[in-house]
Amino acid sequence: MAEVRASMGGGTVASPPFPPSFAPWSATWRATLALIAGVLVMRLAYLAWLCPFTLIEDEAHYWEWSRRLAMSYYTKGPGIAWAIAAGTRLLGDTEVGVRLLAPVSSAIGALCVATLTRETIADRRAAFFAALCWLLAPMFQVLGLLMTIDGPYAACWALGAWGAWRAIGRERAWGWLVLGAALGVGTLFKYTTLLMIPGVIAAAWLVRPRWRTREFAGLLGGVVLFALGVLPIILWNQREGWPTVRHLLGHLGVSGGDTRATQGEGGWRYSPLWTLSFLGTQIAMMGPLLILAVMEIWGPCRRRARAAGERVLIAIAAPVLVFYLAVSFVAAPEGNWALAGYVTLFPLAARRVVGGMEDWNAKLRAWRELPAPRPRAGFFVRRPETPTQVLWYAAVVIGLATLLGAPALPLLARVPGLRLPLHRFTGADTMARHVEHLEFELAKRTRQAPFVVALHYGRASQMAFYLPGRPTVYCASSLMLGGRATQYDFWEDTDLRRDLGLLGRPAVALGGELGEWQRVFERVELVGTLRGDGKKGRPAFLCEGFRGFPPGGLPPRPESN
């Protein structure tokens, strides 16, 4: 096999028996940079001129945050709001302005993964294919186009992993500074960044049993940078009574959270579907690339001691993957919560691709030298096949299908009889036009200026973005039937517990049920589903005479036995 097998901790690199036959051009750094830059330019052009998708609910909500910049927010740190604010300052309050830093973050992450791979994997071709794995993985493709917290968070994780390798594997003190800064900035986007810390500690213990005194200055500097990064979150939560802690506990369904406790009161409950759904989502997010990474981890495990770089890559990935697998035994985790764990597995998947494809090329050459008729040597086709080659081809096909198929989904949704669940990505502008029409009808009927109130924060945020003039829209989630608090409850101009001058005014209400709105308005008329809304259970209502919510909001419905 022509793949270079060497210690990733700086050991001696053996010369291959013959020049590589698989993608020798990919060994140059220029090829990797061209790949990343080319994808970045194409994504920016797509978002600017071709993207058919309206802002999803989370994007619109984070845009609402960017209109009210603060040190932190109820559910997340301020990173996403600051990033969107930077984009909209450059390109205005437009869809491309909101999403500007999504492809930029993806490019930064791909570059960091390629750099990390170049320094931990002996075969130079692996850097190109690690970046390609990042760009092909279905979930990471989504993060390159939609501006959620996960794209910048994954980029910070990749940068932090490179800094950790520099500090631990190469004994560079400045690597701690890079790691500390990446951890601090990453936490501003997503608190899961903190799960890199036990991975780095494990990597340091596995790779560097002894440390020199002079290295602790760099470590201390990294700690200071990390502390400065998370300071805004701490200060905001201290002022507000630590609501973020309640929100995180609410995700676990335990006492002290911002939702009704489902665990620990009267025993614990578990559904195997939580774990099965979590595992299935991981496979769907990563595709065959996940299997390739597992093959590379499992194969060498049975043949040899792990090299330093491989130990660092696995150690950094393990905590977040194990943690959320454990969470699946307590609550139903979202599939994307563990995505950062795959960042440092891309180099291992790339090494499997390069080595496996080299093996396949050798088998193919040997098969072609056989006299005709050649025997069948593959499972799907006549020529030789290997597991790595089949999985890699499948990863490329799935990646290209995701890349080329996503823009065509709105067109496919128009095909009679073909029902595609695109309501999360389309229709927000159409719904806003319908709401605008309803506001006009209400204003004509009541001779008062209506306001818009929604039961769900995402729908409220979409209306705030797409309605003309981008007005203040209100969210009643925490006041309706024991719903969760939202960021709207922390802003003075949207907290419905305050006197906002809304009493007596008409409103267009979105979501909920007729009887619920009748308790806070004098007259309520059901409109039905908004045009463009593909989500069930969110009807619109014409409401007159806002009476305000009772103290503590509307009580939750009694549970049926």
N, C-alpha and C positions, 0 to 999 in steps of 0.2 A: 504494500500500500504506500502511495506517495505522500500521504499526509505526514507532516512533521509532528512527531510526538516528542514533547519535551517538558521539562519542569517549568511550570508557570511562575515559579518564584525566582527566576533568574538563573536556572540551571543551564547546562550545556545543550545546545540545539543540534541534533543529529542531522546530517545532510540527507536529503531524500535520495532514494536509489535512482530516480529519473525525474526529469522536470515534470511539474504538475500538469495534468491533462485537463482538469476541470477548472474552467474560468481563471486562467493564469493572469488575465488582465485585472482581476479584482484585487490583486495583492497591492496595487498602488493606492496611496492615500488620496490621490487625485480622483480616482474612480468613486471612492466613498463620498468625498465632498461633492462631486458632481451629482451623485444620486440624491443626497439630502437637499442640495440647493435646487435641483430640478423639481423635486416633489413640493418643496416650499413655494416656489414660483407658481406651479400649477394650482396648488390649493388656494393661494391668494387670488389668482385670476378667477378660479371657480366661485369663490365666495363673493367676489366683486361683481361678476357679470352673469353667472349661470346658476347659482344656487336657488332651488325652488322652495326651500324649507324656511318657514317662519321660525321665530325664536321659540324654543321649547320653554316649558314653564320655569325650569330652574334658571335658564339663561335670562329670561325676562325678570325673574326675581332678583338675581344678582345685579342686573342693570338697575333695578330699583335701589339696591344698596349703593351703587356707584353714584346715584343722585344725592345721597346723604352719607358722605364719607365719614368714617368713624374709626376708632382704634380697634374695634372688634364688633361682632354681631352675635345674635342669639345662638345660631347653630354652627357658625364657622368663624374663622379668623377673618381679617380684613383683606387678605391677599387678593381674592377674586374681585372684590369691589375696586381695589386700587388698580388692578390690571385692566378691568373693563373701562374704568375712568380714563386710563391712559389711551386706550384705543378710541374712545369716543371723543377725546380731546383732539385727536388727529383727524378722524373721519366723521365726526358728528354722531348724533344719536341715530345711527343706522344699524341694520343687521350686520354689515361687514365691520362697522366700528366696534360693535359689541364682541364680534368673533375674531378680531384682528390677531390677538395674541394666541389663539388656539393653534394655528399652523406654526407660528413662531416657537411656541413651547414644544411642539412635536419635533421640530427641527433641532432644537437644543437638546432634547432628550436623545434623539437618534445619534447626534454627534457625540454626546457623552458616552453612550453605550458603545459606539464604535471605538472611541478612544480607550475606554476600559478594556474592550476586547483586544485591541492592539497590544495592550500592555500585559495581559494575562493569558493570552492564547498565542502559542508559538507561530502557528500558521498565519501569515499576513492576510490571507484571503478572508479569514474569519471576521475581520472588522467590517468589511463590506457586507457580508451576509448577516451579521448581527444587526446592522442598521436596516438592512432589508427586512429582517424578521420584525423589527419594531414597526416598520412602515406597512407591512403586510397583515399583521395581526388584526382581526376584525375590530376588536375593542379599541385598539390604539389608532385605527383609522378614524373611528368616530371621534376620538379625542382630538384628532388633528383638524376637525372642522367645527365642532360644537364647543362653546366656551363654558365649560363647567370647571369645577375645582380639580378634577382628576388629571387634566392635561398638564397644567403647571406643576401639580404635585408629583406626577410621575417624572417630569423633567428634573425637579429638585432631587428626587430620589436617585436618579441616574448620576447627577452631578455629585451628590453626597457619596455614592458608592465609589466613584472614581477617586474622590478625595480620601476616602477610607483606605483604598488600595494603595495610594501614594504614601499615606502615613504608615500603614502597617506593613505592606509588602516591600516598599521601596525606601522606607525609613526617611521620608521627607517630612520635616516638621511642618512645612506650609500646607501639607495635606490635611492636617487637623483644622487649619483655618478654613479651607474649602469645605470640609465636612460640616464644621460648625455653622458656617453661613448657609449652606444648603439645608441643614436641619431647621435653622431658624426661619428661613423664607418658606420652606415647605410646610412647616407647621402653621404659618399664616394662611395657607390654603386648606390644609387638611390635617387634623390632629393625628391621623394614622401615621404621619411621618415619624412620630415619636417611637414607633415600633422598629425603626432602624437602629435605635440605640442598643437594645440587647443583642441585635445581630452583629453590630460592630464590636461590642465587648466580647462576644463569642469568637469572632474572627481574630481579634487581637490575642486571645488566649490560645487559640489553635495554632497561630502562625508565629507569634512572637512571645515565647515564654520569658525572655529577658528584655529589659528596657534600659536605655541609657538615660542618665539624669537630664541631659540637655534636650531630650525630646519632650519633656514635660512642659517646657515653655510654649511650644506649639500647641500642645493639648489644652493648656490653660487658655491660650488665645482663642481656640475653637469653642471652648465652653463659654467664654465671654460673648463671642459673636452669636452663639445660639441663644444665650440669655437675653441679649438685646433684641433678637428677633421675636421672641415670645412675650416680651414685656408688654406690648400693647394689649395682647389678649388678657394677660393677668390683671392689668390695671382696669380694663373695662369690666371684667367679670367681678372684680372686687367691688367696684362701684355699684354694680347692678344686683349683687347678691348671688353670684355664681350660677346664673341660669343655664350656662352651657353644660355644667355638670348634670343638672336635672334633665336636660335634653338627651345627653348621652345615656344616662340611666334609663330614660324612657325607651330608647331603642332596645334595651335588654329586657324591658318589661318588669323591672324590679322596683321595689319600694324606693321612694324618693325621686322618681322620674317625673316627667311632665305628662305622662299618660297613666291610665289606670293600670296598677300593678297586676301582672298576670303570672308572675313567678314569686315563690316564697310565701304566698298567702294561701294557706290551705293546701300546701304541697306544691310540688314542681310538676310541670307537664312538658312533654316532648313529642314532637311529630317527626318520624323518619323523613318526611317530605322536606323538612328544613335542610337536612344534611344532603339528601339526594338532589334537591334543587340547587343547592350551593355548588356541589360537585359538577352537576350538569352545566351550570352557567359558566364555570371555569373553562370547561371544554369548548363551549360555544364561543366564549370570548377570545380564546387563543387558537382554537382549531388544532390542526396537526402539529403545530409548533410546540405545544405543550408536551405531546408524546415524544417528539424529538429530544426535548430537553431532559425528560425523564429517562429516555434511553441512554443519553450521554452520562447522566449521573449514575444510573444503575450499572451500566457496563463496566466502567473503570473501577467501580466499588468492589467488584469481584475479582479484579485482575491485579490491582496495584494500590499502593498508598496514594492518597490524593495529594496533588501538588498544592503549593501555597495559594496560587491564584484561584484554583478551583474551590478550595476551602473557604476563601473569603467570599466568593460569589454565592455559594450555597448558604453560608452562615448569615449573610445579609438578607437572603430571600426567606429563610425558614421562619423567623418569628411572626411575620405578618400572615403567612399562609397557615401556620399552625394555630395562631390566635383566632382567626376567623372560622377555621374549621371547628375549633372548640366552641365558638359563639353559636354555631349552627345547632349545638345540642341544648342551647338555652333559648334561642330566639331564631327567627327567620332572617338571616343576613341578606343584604343586597349583594348581588354577584360581583359588582365592581369594587366592593370594599377591599378586596385582597389583590387588586391588580398590580400594585407596586412590587409584590413578590416576584413577578415575572420579569422585572426589569433586568435583574442580574442573572436570570436564566437564559436570556437571549444569547449571550456569548457562548454558553454551553450548547444551545441548539445550533448555533452557527458552526461550532466545531464539529458537531455530528453531521451537519449538512456537507461541509467541505470534505471531511474524511470519508463519509459514506458515499458521496458522489464520486470520489476518486476510486473507491473500491468498485463501484458499479461500472465506471468507465473501463477499468481493467477487465472485469468479467465480460463486458460487451465486446471489447477487442478480441479476447480469447474466443468468444462464441463466433464472431464473424470470421475467424481464421479456420473454423471447422469446415470440412467439405460439405457441400449441399447433398441432400436436404438436411439442414441443421435441425437438431432436436428442439422441441418446445422447452424453453427454460424459464418462462415466466408464468405467473398466475393469471394476469389479465391479458397479456399479449404473448406472442411467440418468443420474443427476444428475452434475455435475462432481466430479472427484476430483483430489487432488494427492498427490505422494509424502509430503509432511509430514503431511497430514491422515490418510492411510491408516496411516502408521507410528504416529502419535499414538493413533489409535483402537485399533490393535493393542496398543500399550503399555498402554493403559487396560484393555483386555480381559484381557491376560495378567496384569496386576497384580491385577485384581479376581478372576480365576480362582485366582491364588496365594493371595490373602487369604481367599477363601471356600472354596476347595477343600481347602486343607491340613487344616482341622479335620475334614473329612469323610473323609479318607483311611483312618483305622482302620475306619470303617464299610464303605467300599468294599472293603477288604481281605477282608472276610467273604463277599463275593459269590463263589459257587462258580465256579471256573475263572479268576477274575481274580487274578493274582499281582502284588502290589505290593511293591517292596523297602523295607519299613518297619522292618526289623529294627534299624536304627540308632536309631530313634526310639521303639520300643515294646518291651515285653516284659521290661525289666530287673527290674521288681518280681515278675513271674511266675517268672523264673529264680531270683531270690533265695528265693522260697518253696520252690522245688524243692530248692535247695541247703540250706535250713534243714531240710527233711525228710531229706535225705541225712545231714546232720550228726547228726540225732537217731538215725538208724539206726546210724551208726558209733559214737556214744557208747554206745548200748545194747549193741552187739556187743563193744566193746573196754573199756568202763567207763573210758574216758579222754575228756577234752575234745578234740574235733577242732579243727583250724584249717583255713582256706581258703587255697589258693594257686592262682594263675592264671598262665598263660603270657603273657598280654597285660595291659598296664597298665590298659587301659580296662575290661576285664572285672573285674579286681581292684577297681577303683575303684567300679564299679557295685554289686558285692557289698558293699563297705564301706558304701555309702550305704543300700542297701535291706535288708540283713540286720538282724534285730532287735538293738537295742543298738548298732548301728553299730560292729562289732568291728574290730580290726586285721586286715587282709587282706594277703597277701604276693604279690609278683610275682617270677617266676623267669626273666624274659625274658633278662637278661644272662648267666644261668648255663646256659641250655638251647641247645645247638647253635649257639653263636656269635651269639646274638641281641643286640639293642641294649640298652644301659644305659637305665635309667629313673630317675625321681626316687626310686623306692623304694630304690634302691641308695645313696642319700645320707642316708637317715634311719636313725638308730641302731636304732629299734624295728622296722624292716622289712627291713634289710639281711641277707639270708640267709647272707652270708659270716660273720656274727657268731654268737656263742653266744647264741641267743635263747630257750633252754629248750625248743626244739621237738623235740629228738632223742627218738626212740622213740614220738612221738605219732602218732595217725592224722590224716588230712587228706582233704578233698574237693579234688581237683585239677581244674582247668578248662583245656582246651586241650591241645595236644601229642598225643603218641602213646603207646600202651601201653608200648612198649619203653623209651621215655625215662624214664617215671616208675618203671619197674621197677628202674632203676639207682640210684634214690635212696630207694626204699621197699622194705620186706621183702615186702609183698604188695600187689598192685594188681588191682582189678576194674573192668572197663569198664562204665559205666552207659549211655553214649550221649548223645544230644543232650538238653540241658535243655529242659523245658517253657518255651515262650515264646521260645526262641532260633531266630531265622531265619537265622543265619549258619552256613555250612557249615564243617566242619573244626575245631570247638571242642567235642569231646565231654567229658563229665565222667567222673571216675574216683573210686572209693572206695579209699583208700590206707591202709595200716597200717605202723607201724614206720618212721618217718622216720629215714634214716641220714645225712642231710646231703649236700651237694654236694661233689664233689671240688674241690681247689684249682684255680681257674680255670674251674670249671664243666664241663659236658659238652661235649666237643669237637664241632665241626660235622661233619655228615655229609660223606663224600667226594663231590665233584662227579662226576656221570656225564658221560662223554664223548659 
